């Protein structure tokens, strides 16, 4: 710990990542403005050239190792039905509006993709529904709805081997409302007024645990917390449990509920959020030259992932196929992306290799695209390193309509990606008024476009330099 607090005098060591914070605490996060870090502060090395990446192998053919999507469930600002959710996206509807859950009048940002009129009736009993943090409620409802979609509701679930069925739903922030209320109780009333549910409902693994307890699923069960890359990390890990023969079925995705004073205040302190209070619905504008930060969102997005063999045996409705994925780390900065794009580009390359897909086969990208100055272009530049010919690729940003749902973002965007594969329609990236000229992609600006998706990738990146990419396609026997 002392090594982090005291800069080393040795010029050969990389400076502490906290040094820049001490020098200028107001520039903790340069998400919405370019980094001023000098390149001389970085340890130099020669990155692996793209041409050295191994040639992608053939796609998996073993039905025990092929992973298919048989169910989808979500809780979103557009409701809890994936079909309604995607139709709203296709229509270009913005879910962003003023925050009314608490008094946000003193905050410089006073809007978000806030969920209203959420009901867990029929999925969570009344007593637990009143106690649970929204982060947990969203997960349980999305998970059970995903099972309904997979034809595994009611007695049908008892027919599968529950020892070989697991849950892997992550969250970036955990039960933030319960945590905030517990701290307030401690300060105002003392430790005796802290609820006994404070620790269990605040920790990040409890969403997966409660869903498994409710359903009796005894397979692999844990959570992953890699900030805004969380959901894709969960999909990648869940698929590998299936591929290794450790599970037949996994419920995987992300959940988040951070739109409350401490969550909003924290991101305001990071200087990460848009402050377009006069027109919230146009605030999230990925790749637009006037973008000024991201917009907070919330919800949960969950997939039911199965081995093809297991899905075929039970006659499951197969929606799409998970072809592969990859995760890695920039190892560069807490919030800034690498200037050379190496982390993201190599993650994309490895995901395609894992999927048995060549870059030329990809013609749709659901981008991370959060509407930040640095992040949006860094992602585009990394994508260009992998895909030399971008003329056939269309790339859109779901966050332009629902905001940035943090740990749940990848889950909800995976559902949007799968729907693009199955419907042949891409939702627009709204609020494209003055696009960055360097993007050079068809970003599906402002209006939906018809597009037969061959192979799609969905990108998610998180604080800490966490990169994740998952690859989907329509299912072909």
C-alpha positions in Angstrom: 0.0 0.0 0.0 2.8 2.4 0.8 4.2 1.8 -2.7 0.9 3.2 -4.1 1.0 6.3 -1.8 4.6 7.2 -2.2 6.1 7.7 -5.7 9.2 5.7 -6.2 12.4 7.8 -6.9 13.6 5.1 -9.4 13.2 6.4 -13.0 13.0 2.8 -14.3 9.7 2.1 -12.6 6.3 3.0 -14.0 4.7 5.8 -12.0 1.9 5.0 -9.6 -1.6 5.3 -11.3 -2.5 7.6 -8.4 0.2 10.1 -9.2 -1.9 12.1 -11.7 -4.7 12.2 -9.2 -2.5 13.8 -6.6 -1.3 16.4 -9.1 -4.7 17.3 -10.3 -7.6 15.8 -8.3 -10.2 17.5 -10.5 -9.1 15.6 -13.6 -9.5 12.1 -12.0 -11.3 10.8 -15.1 -10.7 12.1 -18.6 -13.6 10.2 -20.0 -15.2 13.3 -21.4 -12.1 15.1 -22.3 -8.8 14.1 -24.0 -6.0 12.7 -21.8 -3.1 15.0 -21.0 -0.8 12.2 -19.9 2.6 12.4 -21.5 3.8 9.3 -23.4 7.1 9.5 -21.5 5.2 8.3 -18.4 4.6 5.0 -20.0 6.9 2.0 -20.1 7.7 1.5 -23.8 7.5 -1.9 -25.4 6.9 -3.3 -28.9 3.4 -4.7 -29.3 2.6 -7.8 -31.2 1.7 -6.9 -34.8 -1.7 -7.8 -36.0 -0.3 -9.9 -38.8 1.2 -12.3 -36.2 -2.2 -13.3 -34.8 -2.9 -17.0 -35.5 -5.3 -17.8 -38.4 -8.8 -18.4 -37.1 -9.6 -22.1 -36.9 -12.8 -23.6 -38.2 -16.0 -23.1 -36.2 -16.9 -25.5 -33.5 -18.9 -28.5 -34.8 -19.1 -30.7 -31.7 -22.7 -30.3 -30.4 -21.4 -30.7 -26.8 -19.3 -27.6 -27.3 -21.4 -25.5 -29.6 -23.2 -22.9 -27.4 -26.7 -21.7 -28.4 -29.0 -19.0 -27.1 -32.4 -20.4 -26.1 -33.8 -17.7 -24.0 -33.5 -13.9 -23.4 -34.8 -11.8 -20.5 -34.4 -8.2 -19.5 -35.6 -5.3 -17.4 -35.2 -2.0 -19.2 -36.4 1.5 -19.5 -38.6 0.2 -22.2 -40.1 -2.6 -20.1 -39.4 -6.3 -19.6 -40.2 -7.8 -23.0 -37.3 -8.3 -25.4 -39.6 -7.8 -28.5 -41.0 -4.6 -27.2 -37.5 -3.4 -26.2 -36.1 -4.0 -29.6 -39.1 -2.4 -31.4 -38.5 0.7 -29.3 -34.9 0.7 -30.4 -35.9 0.2 -34.1 -38.3 3.1 -33.8 -35.5 5.3 -32.4 -37.2 6.1 -29.2 -35.2 7.7 -26.4 -35.6 6.4 -22.9 -33.8 9.3 -21.3 -35.6 11.8 -19.1 -35.5 13.8 -15.9 -34.7 11.9 -12.7 -37.7 11.9 -10.4 -36.7 9.0 -8.0 -35.0 11.6 -5.8 -34.4 15.3 -5.8 -31.6 15.8 -8.3 -32.1 19.6 -8.6 -28.7 20.4 -7.0 -26.8 18.0 -9.3 -25.2 19.3 -12.5 -26.7 16.3 -14.3 -30.4 15.8 -13.6 -31.4 13.1 -16.1 -30.9 9.4 -16.8 -32.4 6.3 -18.4 -34.4 5.7 -15.2 -36.8 2.7 -15.0 -40.3 3.7 -13.9 -43.3 1.6 -12.8 -41.2 -1.6 -12.5 -43.1 -4.5 -11.0 -41.8 -7.9 -9.9 -45.3 -9.3 -9.3 -45.4 -13.0 -10.2 -41.6 -13.3 -10.0 -40.7 -12.3 -6.4 -42.9 -12.7 -3.3 -44.1 -9.5 -1.7 -41.9 -9.7 1.4 -38.6 -10.2 -0.5 -39.8 -7.7 -3.1 -39.9 -5.0 -0.4 -36.5 -5.9 1.0 -34.4 -6.5 -2.0 -32.2 -3.9 -3.7 -33.3 -3.1 -7.2 -30.1 -4.6 -8.5 -31.2 -8.0 -7.2 -34.9 -7.5 -8.2 -33.9 -6.7 -11.8 -31.7 -9.8 -12.0 -34.4 -12.2 -10.7 -37.1 -10.9 -13.0 -34.8 -10.9 -16.0 -33.5 -14.4 -15.2 -36.9 -15.9 -14.7 -38.3 -14.2 -17.9 -35.3 -15.6 -19.8 -36.2 -19.1 -18.6 -39.8 -18.6 -19.7 -38.4 -17.6 -23.1 -36.3 -20.8 -23.1 -39.4 -22.9 -22.4 -38.1 -23.8 -18.9 -40.8 -22.2 -16.7 -42.8 -24.1 -14.1 -42.5 -27.9 -14.2 -40.3 -27.9 -17.3 -37.4 -26.7 -15.2 -37.6 -29.8 -13.0 -36.9 -32.0 -16.0 -33.3 -30.8 -16.5 -30.3 -31.8 -14.4 -30.1 -28.9 -12.0 -26.6 -29.9 -10.9 -25.5 -29.1 -14.4 -27.3 -25.8 -14.7 -25.6 -22.6 -13.3 -26.0 -18.9 -12.9 -23.4 -16.2 -13.8 -24.9 -12.8 -13.5 -22.5 -10.0 -12.7 -22.8 -6.4 -11.6 -20.4 -3.5 -11.6 -21.8 -1.7 -8.5 -23.8 -4.2 -6.5 -26.6 -3.4 -4.2 -25.8 0.3 -4.1 -29.1 1.4 -2.5 -28.8 -1.0 0.4 -25.2 0.0 0.8 -26.0 3.7 0.8 -28.9 3.3 3.2 -26.7 1.2 5.6 -24.0 3.9 5.7 -26.7 6.6 6.3 -28.2 4.5 9.2 -24.8 4.1 10.7 -24.0 7.8 10.6 -27.4 9.0 11.8 -28.6 6.3 14.2 -25.6 4.1 15.0 -24.6 0.5 14.2 -27.7 -1.1 15.8 -29.9 0.4 13.2 -28.1 -1.3 10.3 -30.3 -3.9 8.6 -29.1 -7.5 8.9 -29.6 -7.6 5.1 -27.0 -4.9 4.6 -24.0 -7.1 3.7 -25.9 -9.9 1.9 -27.8 -7.5 -0.4 -24.9 -5.2 -1.1 -22.3 -7.8 -2.2 -22.0 -8.4 -5.9 -22.4 -12.2 -5.9 -25.9 -12.2 -4.4 -27.8 -11.6 -7.6 -26.5 -14.9 -9.0 -26.9 -16.6 -5.7 -30.5 -15.6 -5.1 -31.6 -16.6 -8.6 -30.0 -20.0 -8.2 -31.5 -20.5 -4.7 -35.0 -19.6 -6.1 -34.6 -22.0 -9.0 -32.6 -24.7 -7.3 -29.8 -24.6 -9.8 -26.7 -26.2 -8.4 -24.1 -25.7 -11.2 -21.4 -23.1 -11.4 -22.5 -20.0 -9.6 -20.7 -16.7 -9.0 -20.5 -13.2 -10.2 -17.9 -11.2 -12.2 -17.4 -7.5 -11.6 -15.4 -5.8 -14.3 -17.2 -2.5 -14.4 -19.0 -1.8 -17.7 -17.4 -5.0 -19.3 -19.2 -7.2 -16.7 -21.9 -8.8 -18.8 -19.6 -9.9 -21.6 -17.2 -11.4 -19.2 -20.1 -13.4 -17.8 -21.1 -14.6 -21.2 -17.5 -15.6 -22.0 -17.1 -17.5 -18.7 -20.5 -19.2 -18.9 -19.8 -20.4 -22.4 -16.5 -21.9 -21.3 -18.2 -23.8 -18.5 -20.4 -25.4 -21.2 -17.5 -26.0 -23.6 -15.5 -27.7 -20.9 -18.4 -30.0 -20.0 -18.9 -28.5 -16.6 -22.5 -27.4 -17.3 -25.3 -28.1 -19.8 -27.0 -24.7 -19.3 -26.0 -21.3 -17.9 -28.1 -18.2 -17.1 -25.7 -15.4 -17.8 -25.6 -11.6 -18.0 -25.5 -8.4 -15.9 -27.7 -6.3 -13.6 -27.3 -2.7 -12.4 -29.3 -0.2 -10.4 -27.1 2.8 -9.6 -29.4 5.8 -10.4 -29.5 7.2 -6.8 -27.8 10.1 -5.2 -24.5 8.4 -4.4 -24.3 6.8 -7.9 -25.1 10.0 -9.7 -22.9 12.0 -7.4 -20.0 9.6 -7.9 -20.1 9.9 -11.7 -20.5 13.6 -11.5 -17.4 13.7 -9.4 -15.6 11.8 -12.2 -16.7 14.5 -14.7 -18.0 11.6 -16.8 -21.7 12.6 -17.4 -23.4 14.7 -20.0 -24.9 17.9 -18.6 -27.3 18.5 -21.4 -30.2 19.2 -18.9 -32.1 21.3 -21.4 -32.6 18.4 -23.8 -32.0 15.1 -22.1 -33.2 12.9 -25.0 -30.4 14.2 -27.3 -27.7 14.0 -24.6 -26.4 10.5 -25.5 -24.9 11.0 -28.9 -22.1 8.6 -29.7 -19.7 9.7 -32.4 -21.3 13.1 -32.6 -18.9 16.0 -32.4 -20.9 17.7 -29.7 -21.0 14.8 -27.3 -20.2 15.8 -23.8 -20.3 12.6 -21.7 -22.4 9.5 -21.1 -25.9 9.2 -19.6 -26.6 6.8 -16.8 -29.0 3.9 -17.4 -30.1 0.8 -15.4 -31.6 -2.6 -15.8 -30.7 -6.2 -16.4 -30.0 -8.3 -19.5 -29.8 -12.1 -19.3 -29.3 -14.9 -21.8 -30.0 -18.7 -21.4 -26.9 -20.4 -22.9 -26.9 -24.1 -23.6 -24.9 -26.7 -25.3 -26.4 -27.5 -28.7 -26.7 -31.2 -27.6 -28.7 -30.3 -24.5 -30.9 -27.8 -26.3 -31.7 -30.4 -29.1 -32.5 -33.1 -26.6 -35.1 -31.1 -24.8 -36.5 -29.5 -28.0 -35.5 -26.0 -26.9 -36.3 -23.0 -29.0 -32.9 -22.0 -30.5 -32.7 -18.3 -31.0 -29.1 -17.7 -32.1 -25.6 -19.0 -31.6 -22.8 -17.8 -29.4 -19.7 -18.4 -31.5 -17.0 -17.2 -29.2 -15.5 -14.3 -27.2 -12.4 -12.9 -25.5 -11.4 -10.8 -22.5 -8.2 -8.9 -21.8 -6.8 -5.8 -20.1 -5.3 -2.6 -21.4 -2.9 -2.5 -18.5 -2.6 1.2 -19.0 -4.8 3.5 -16.9 -7.8 3.4 -14.6 -10.2 5.1 -17.1 -8.3 6.2 -20.2 -8.2 3.8 -23.2 -4.8 3.0 -24.7 -3.8 5.5 -27.3 -2.6 2.8 -29.7 -5.8 0.7 -29.3 -3.8 -2.5 -28.8 -6.0 -3.8 -25.9 -9.3 -3.5 -27.8 -8.0 -4.6 -31.2 -6.3 -7.7 -29.8 -9.4 -8.5 -27.8 -11.5 -8.4 -31.0 -8.9 -10.5 -32.8 -8.9 -13.1 -30.1 -12.7 -13.3 -30.0 -12.8 -14.0 -33.7 -10.1 -16.6 -33.3 -12.1 -18.2 -30.5 -15.2 -18.1 -32.6 -13.5 -19.6 -35.7 -14.4 -16.5 -37.7 -12.4 -14.4 -40.1 -12.6 -10.6 -39.9 -14.2 -10.6 -43.4 -17.2 -12.5 -42.1 -18.2 -9.8 -39.6 -20.6 -7.3 -41.0 -22.2 -5.9 -37.8 -20.8 -4.4 -34.6 -22.8 -3.4 -31.6 -20.3 -0.8 -30.3 -19.5 0.1 -26.7 -19.9 3.8 -27.8 -20.8 5.6 -24.6 -20.8 9.2 -26.0 -17.5 10.2 -24.4 -14.9 12.3 -26.2 -12.0 9.9 -25.8 -13.7 6.5 -25.6 -15.8 6.7 -28.8 -12.9 7.4 -31.1 -10.5 5.1 -29.3 -12.9 2.2 -30.0 -13.3 3.2 -33.7 -9.6 3.4 -34.2 -9.1 -0.1 -32.6 -11.8 -1.5 -34.8 -10.1 -0.2 -37.9 -6.9 -2.1 -36.9 -8.8 -5.4 -37.2 -11.2 -4.7 -40.1 -9.3 -3.3 -43.0 -12.3 -2.9 -45.2 -15.2 -1.3 -43.3 -17.5 -0.7 -46.3 -19.6 -3.8 -45.5 -19.7 -3.3 -41.8 -22.5 -1.4 -40.0 -22.0 -0.3 -36.4 -24.5 1.2 -34.1 -24.8 2.3 -30.5 -27.7 1.1 -28.3 -26.6 3.5 -25.5 -27.8 6.4 -27.6 -31.4 5.4 -26.6 -31.1 3.7 -23.2 -28.0 5.3 -21.7 -25.1 3.4 -20.2 -26.3 0.6 -18.0 -22.9 0.0 -16.6 -22.5 -3.7 -15.6 -25.8 -4.5 -17.3 -24.9 -2.7 -20.6 -23.4 -5.8 -22.3 -26.4 -7.9 -21.3 -28.9 -5.6 -22.8 -26.7 -5.0 -25.9 -26.3 -8.7 -26.4 -30.1 -9.0 -26.7 -30.1 -6.1 -29.2 -27.3 -7.9 -31.1 -29.2 -11.2 -31.2 -32.4 -9.5 -32.3 -30.4 -7.9 -35.2 -29.2 -11.3 -36.2 -32.7 -12.8 -36.2 -34.8 -9.9 -37.6 -32.5 -8.5 -40.3 -33.0 -5.0 -39.0 -30.5 -2.8 -37.2 -31.7 -0.1 -34.8 -30.4 3.4 -35.4 -27.8 5.4 -33.5 -29.9 8.4 -32.7 -28.7 12.0 -32.1 -26.3 11.9 -35.1 -26.3 15.6 -35.9 -22.7 16.3 -36.7 -20.8 13.0 -36.9 -17.0 12.7 -36.4 -15.5 12.5 -39.9 -12.9 10.0 -38.8 -15.5 7.3 -37.9 -15.8 6.1 -41.5 -18.5 3.5 -40.6 -22.1 3.3 -41.4 -23.3 4.0 -37.9 -27.0 3.6 -38.9 -27.6 7.3 -38.2 -31.1 8.2 -36.9 -33.1 5.7 -38.9 -33.2 1.9 -38.7 -31.7 0.0 -41.6 -32.3 -3.5 -43.1 -29.2 -5.6 -43.0 -28.7 -9.3 -43.2 -26.3 -10.0 -40.4 -23.7 -12.7 -41.1 -21.6 -12.5 -38.0 -22.0 -9.9 -35.2 -19.7 -8.7 -32.4 -20.7 -6.8 -29.3 -18.0 -4.8 -27.5 -18.0 -3.8 -23.8 -15.1 -2.0 -22.0 -14.8 -1.0 -18.4 -12.9 1.1 -15.9 -9.6 -0.6 -15.1 -8.9 -1.3 -18.8 -11.2 -4.3 -19.0 -12.0 -5.3 -22.6 -14.5 -7.8 -23.7 -15.9 -8.9 -27.0 -18.6 -11.6 -27.8 -19.5 -13.0 -31.2 -23.0 -14.1 -32.3 -24.7 -15.3 -35.4 -28.0 -16.7 -36.5 -28.2 -20.4 -35.7 -27.5 -22.7 -38.6 -27.7 -26.5 -37.8 
